[in-house]
Amino acid sequence: MIGYVIAIVAIAFVFDFINGFHDSANSIATVVGTRVLSPLQAVIWAAFFNFVAAFTVGTAVAKTVGSGMIDVRIVDPNVVLGGLLGAIVWNLITWWFGLPSSSSHALIGGYAGAAVAKAGLGGITWGTKWIQMLSFIVLSPVIGMMLGMMMMIIVSWIFRFTNPARANRVFRYAQLVSSAAFSFSHGANDAQKTMGIIVGLLVSTQGLFANRAGLLSHLHMANADHIPYWVEIGAYTAISLGTLFGGWRIVHTMGSRVTRLRPVGGFCAETGGALSILLATRFGIPVSTTHTITGSIVGVGMTFRTRAVRWGVAGRIVWAWLLTIPAAALIAALSYFALAALIRI
């Protein structure tokens, strides 16, 4: 049993790696699409700032995922592993087709699907946290779009008398800052979701590690009020390494297929997206970085003209968003039933 739990912790870190791999496009697509950085330079830059977030933000999002969405009394290793498998499989499917779906919603949908498979709808802790998360499926791209559009309008007005070539040079440097800010916000929000899943697992199996000595003593958790330091560092390391390897199929979609971006547009999209995500992180809301940056990119494109946005590509992205939670939940539920049949716990 102890080996099974340790294996699930490792799989949770694998999901975090895939999260970074899948969502690297969120952090680097604009800076690559505007040719400010090469793809290799961009992933190194993004991965560094993903990890920096470990030392500067709290754990409010992790606590929300760990104890605010699923009834902790029904959580067991099979529920956690089923949820992780649902999220991982859906992430790999959308990565293969180059669709920037939300890793966050895949994880939450998977976790909820496995919980429902075990205990029915009573396994869900219906309340404020679910309302916030579901609301932000709609609000995050809208807020991102509005902030991206506002940033573009403000910047265009400030630089209205500046030579376009000179302004372009200025924003090539400015976009390094905005890309760093978005990468920081991505790490701050997304790494915490995996932390919350691991904490939920360890709290549910605390009896296995009570009074253990050595390394196993670090796996004992009586409640979800405190996130162990090793869980934090492990999660931020995994997501940073995932970002470093990059998901190039999605980078292409985000960086050039939704709308054409110049450095000024990339700066505005990244800055608007970063502000939205950091605000949600501050209040412990597990928001989708994918939804937010896509909305920001669309908002920037719309300041020129609505035809500047490739709405066909945007429509495919929206369909991926709508399908993510139910699809991940279904895969997770099937995974839970298979695990329950194979492993009696």
Legacy VTK file of the C-alpha trace (Angstrom):
# vtk DataFile Version 3.0
C-alpha trace
ASCII
DATASET POLYDATA
POINTS 345 float
0.000 0.000 0.000
2.788 2.451 0.881
4.447 1.776 -2.477
1.123 2.405 -4.249
0.717 5.805 -2.570
4.318 6.804 -3.341
3.761 5.797 -6.987
0.666 8.042 -7.156
2.682 10.968 -5.761
5.206 10.363 -8.560
2.387 10.246 -11.141
1.080 13.570 -9.765
4.481 15.102 -10.490
4.346 13.526 -13.975
1.016 15.298 -14.497
2.648 18.551 -13.371
5.406 17.980 -15.921
2.788 17.374 -18.640
0.962 20.491 -17.431
4.099 22.559 -18.038
4.726 20.770 -21.347
1.119 21.300 -22.479
0.801 24.869 -21.193
4.254 26.140 -22.178
2.480 27.687 -25.154
0.655 30.007 -22.764
3.955 31.437 -21.564
6.016 31.514 -24.743
3.673 31.578 -27.753
3.495 35.356 -28.022
7.207 35.959 -27.459
8.026 33.276 -30.070
5.264 34.415 -32.433
6.683 37.967 -32.443
10.239 36.567 -32.871
11.544 38.394 -29.802
13.093 35.122 -28.591
13.936 31.873 -30.299
11.929 28.851 -29.123
14.879 27.533 -27.057
15.527 30.909 -25.437
11.811 31.311 -24.723
11.351 27.988 -22.921
14.430 28.581 -20.750
13.137 32.053 -19.882
9.645 30.764 -19.084
10.847 27.766 -17.069
13.012 29.983 -14.867
10.117 32.278 -13.974
7.768 29.316 -13.471
10.116 28.172 -10.722
10.689 31.635 -9.214
7.005 31.698 -8.249
7.731 28.988 -5.641
9.421 31.535 -3.401
6.995 34.425 -3.694
3.352 33.253 -3.628
1.255 31.481 -1.041
-0.655 28.193 -1.251
-4.282 29.373 -1.356
-5.018 27.627 -4.672
-3.474 24.364 -3.424
-5.702 24.424 -0.344
-8.776 25.037 -2.506
-8.030 22.017 -4.707
-6.917 19.841 -1.798
-9.933 20.330 0.437
-12.418 22.783 -1.065
-13.870 20.904 -4.043
-14.084 17.187 -3.184
-15.386 15.668 0.061
-12.115 14.627 1.715
-13.895 11.750 3.472
-14.311 9.838 0.208
-10.822 10.487 -1.151
-8.598 7.413 -1.450
-5.634 6.478 -3.682
-7.886 5.134 -6.431
-9.859 8.403 -6.588
-6.664 10.452 -6.817
-5.035 8.195 -9.410
-8.244 8.012 -11.460
-8.437 11.813 -11.474
-4.792 12.139 -12.534
-5.209 9.603 -15.347
-8.276 11.437 -16.647
-6.366 14.720 -16.747
-3.203 13.230 -18.269
-5.035 11.376 -21.052
-7.117 14.430 -22.006
-4.031 16.683 -21.975
-2.198 14.334 -24.309
-5.205 14.132 -26.662
-5.498 17.922 -26.935
-1.715 18.298 -27.232
-1.714 15.867 -30.159
-4.327 17.960 -31.991
-2.620 21.230 -31.062
-5.569 22.530 -29.042
-4.793 24.801 -26.052
-7.243 23.253 -23.591
-6.989 23.897 -19.862
-4.770 21.545 -17.837
-6.330 23.062 -14.729
-9.858 22.163 -15.725
-8.706 18.732 -16.915
-7.308 18.050 -13.440
-10.358 19.372 -11.617
-12.729 17.576 -13.988
-10.769 14.351 -13.602
-10.696 14.608 -9.806
-14.434 15.288 -9.710
-15.200 12.458 -12.162
-13.315 9.918 -10.041
-15.057 11.181 -6.882
-18.492 10.864 -8.502
-17.611 7.372 -9.719
-16.961 6.373 -6.114
-19.637 8.233 -4.165
-22.078 9.767 -6.629
-22.743 13.506 -6.732
-22.439 13.546 -2.937
-18.680 13.240 -3.414
-18.571 16.833 -4.651
-18.353 19.659 -2.120
-20.816 22.024 -3.761
-20.233 25.584 -2.649
-18.352 28.821 -3.217
-15.180 27.266 -4.625
-17.053 25.422 -7.380
-19.066 28.538 -8.195
-15.855 30.551 -8.498
-14.106 27.959 -10.645
-17.057 27.394 -12.993
-17.665 31.140 -13.266
-14.067 31.726 -14.291
-14.425 29.319 -17.208
-16.389 32.184 -18.747
-14.870 35.114 -16.872
-11.163 34.377 -17.352
-11.124 34.682 -21.167
-13.460 37.685 -21.002
-11.316 39.433 -18.376
-8.193 38.551 -20.355
-9.778 39.895 -23.547
-10.834 43.153 -21.883
-7.435 43.722 -20.242
-5.572 42.835 -23.454
-7.757 45.244 -25.425
-7.403 48.007 -22.801
-3.632 47.579 -22.659
-3.433 47.784 -26.459
-5.580 50.923 -26.610
-3.585 52.642 -23.831
-0.211 51.739 -25.318
-1.304 52.777 -28.827
-2.392 56.172 -27.475
0.836 56.727 -25.501
3.014 55.845 -28.505
0.766 57.446 -31.145
3.487 59.933 -32.212
6.349 57.442 -32.037
7.963 56.060 -35.156
6.631 52.502 -35.619
10.121 51.032 -36.069
11.328 52.672 -32.854
8.224 51.556 -30.929
8.788 48.035 -32.213
12.349 48.048 -30.821
11.109 49.296 -27.439
8.499 46.574 -27.127
10.904 43.840 -28.151
12.623 44.530 -24.817
9.385 45.232 -22.947
7.999 41.884 -24.055
10.778 40.119 -22.156
9.311 41.615 -18.981
5.704 40.790 -19.874
6.652 37.229 -20.857
8.439 36.799 -17.522
5.377 38.128 -15.685
3.052 35.704 -17.448
5.401 32.752 -16.860
5.557 33.710 -13.194
1.756 33.851 -12.934
1.441 30.517 -14.772
3.741 28.783 -12.291
2.068 30.487 -9.348
-1.424 29.212 -10.195
-0.889 25.919 -12.012
1.776 24.279 -9.846
-0.460 24.712 -6.801
-3.191 22.505 -8.283
-0.924 19.467 -8.276
0.174 20.364 -4.763
-3.464 20.276 -3.685
-3.988 16.811 -5.228
-0.916 15.408 -3.441
-2.003 16.887 -0.126
-5.486 15.377 -0.531
-3.889 11.977 -1.144
-1.558 12.177 1.872
-4.292 13.359 4.229
-6.523 10.477 3.106
-3.744 7.945 3.801
-2.262 9.541 6.909
-2.631 6.324 8.923
-0.052 4.618 6.688
2.676 7.065 7.626
1.909 7.820 11.288
4.908 7.137 13.529
7.128 6.318 10.548
10.803 7.212 10.703
13.162 8.572 8.050
11.892 9.776 4.684
8.468 8.174 5.162
7.796 10.525 8.083
7.578 13.395 5.581
4.578 11.704 3.959
2.462 11.961 7.102
-0.133 14.759 6.963
-2.900 15.108 9.549
-4.750 17.854 7.639
-4.536 20.088 4.574
-3.768 23.286 6.490
-0.061 23.126 5.715
1.659 22.273 2.429
4.989 20.444 3.015
8.006 22.214 1.574
9.035 19.155 -0.477
5.617 19.127 -2.183
5.978 22.793 -3.146
9.493 22.425 -4.533
8.610 19.170 -6.316
5.566 20.709 -8.012
7.376 23.848 -9.156
10.342 21.810 -10.391
8.096 19.456 -12.387
6.091 22.220 -14.074
9.275 24.158 -14.873
10.896 21.114 -16.493
7.708 20.508 -18.491
7.779 24.090 -19.729
11.443 23.653 -20.649
10.571 20.817 -23.034
7.691 22.790 -24.554
4.568 21.760 -26.458
5.374 23.044 -29.931
2.106 22.045 -31.589
0.181 24.384 -29.278
2.826 27.120 -29.504
2.101 27.323 -33.234
-1.658 27.642 -32.657
-1.347 30.293 -29.957
1.533 32.248 -31.464
0.360 32.748 -35.006
-2.881 31.009 -35.910
-5.306 32.965 -33.668
-4.060 36.388 -34.822
-0.851 37.970 -36.088
1.086 39.611 -33.266
3.753 42.296 -33.198
5.923 42.872 -30.095
3.561 45.588 -28.855
0.614 43.196 -29.144
2.534 40.403 -27.426
3.415 42.761 -24.568
-0.207 43.805 -24.094
-1.564 40.238 -24.285
0.958 38.876 -21.775
0.555 41.769 -19.366
-3.239 41.564 -19.402
-3.131 37.800 -18.936
-0.613 37.980 -16.080
-2.680 40.564 -14.180
-5.812 38.407 -14.474
-4.105 35.221 -13.251
-2.258 36.860 -10.347
-5.517 38.375 -9.118
-7.213 34.956 -9.175
-4.212 33.348 -7.453
-4.374 35.941 -4.697
-7.927 34.816 -3.868
-7.220 31.095 -4.196
-9.189 30.586 -7.426
-7.842 27.823 -9.716
-8.124 29.738 -12.970
-7.165 28.545 -16.452
-4.022 30.235 -17.757
-4.906 28.902 -21.217
-8.321 30.584 -21.254
-6.862 33.833 -19.978
-3.993 34.236 -22.449
-6.187 33.175 -25.378
-8.721 35.833 -24.403
-5.937 38.419 -24.145
-4.596 37.533 -27.607
-8.102 37.819 -29.092
-8.591 41.181 -27.328
-5.367 42.543 -28.794
-6.357 41.332 -32.274
-9.777 42.961 -31.990
-8.291 46.415 -31.372
-7.194 46.417 -35.013
-10.344 44.878 -36.482
-12.469 41.843 -35.752
-11.303 40.249 -39.016
-7.748 40.216 -37.612
-8.843 37.293 -35.434
-9.121 33.888 -37.063
-12.484 32.989 -35.590
-12.459 29.479 -37.008
-9.358 28.616 -34.966
-10.800 30.435 -31.939
-13.995 28.366 -32.303
-12.040 25.086 -32.183
-10.328 26.311 -29.018
-13.686 27.137 -27.386
-14.997 23.648 -28.189
-11.919 22.177 -26.489
-12.659 24.343 -23.443
-16.280 23.195 -23.244
-15.353 19.537 -23.560
-12.427 19.519 -21.124
-14.194 19.043 -17.779
-16.773 16.440 -18.910
-14.239 14.556 -21.071
-11.604 14.405 -18.324
-14.312 13.437 -15.807
-15.512 10.571 -18.007
-11.983 9.240 -18.556
-11.286 9.546 -14.826
-14.494 7.712 -13.883
-13.640 4.840 -16.211
-10.108 4.794 -14.803
-11.475 4.667 -11.246
-13.730 1.702 -12.031
-10.813 -0.120 -13.652
-8.531 0.586 -10.690
-11.187 -0.418 -8.164
-11.585 -3.737 -9.971
-7.844 -4.371 -10.089
-6.819 -2.985 -6.700
-9.112 -3.562 -3.760
-8.527 -0.806 -1.180
LINES 1 346
345 0 1 2 3 4 5 6 7 8 9 10 11 12 13 14 15 16 17 18 19 20 21 22 23 24 25 26 27 28 29 30 31 32 33 34 35 36 37 38 39 40 41 42 43 44 45 46 47 48 49 50 51 52 53 54 55 56 57 58 59 60 61 62 63 64 65 66 67 68 69 70 71 72 73 74 75 76 77 78 79 80 81 82 83 84 85 86 87 88 89 90 91 92 93 94 95 96 97 98 99 100 101 102 103 104 105 106 107 108 109 110 111 112 113 114 115 116 117 118 119 120 121 122 123 124 125 126 127 128 129 130 131 132 133 134 135 136 137 138 139 140 141 142 143 144 145 146 147 148 149 150 151 152 153 154 155 156 157 158 159 160 161 162 163 164 165 166 167 168 169 170 171 172 173 174 175 176 177 178 179 180 181 182 183 184 185 186 187 188 189 190 191 192 193 194 195 196 197 198 199 200 201 202 203 204 205 206 207 208 209 210 211 212 213 214 215 216 217 218 219 220 221 222 223 224 225 226 227 228 229 230 231 232 233 234 235 236 237 238 239 240 241 242 243 244 245 246 247 248 249 250 251 252 253 254 255 256 257 258 259 260 261 262 263 264 265 266 267 268 269 270 271 272 273 274 275 276 277 278 279 280 281 282 283 284 285 286 287 288 289 290 291 292 293 294 295 296 297 298 299 300 301 302 303 304 305 306 307 308 309 310 311 312 313 314 315 316 317 318 319 320 321 322 323 324 325 326 327 328 329 330 331 332 333 334 335 336 337 338 339 340 341 342 343 344
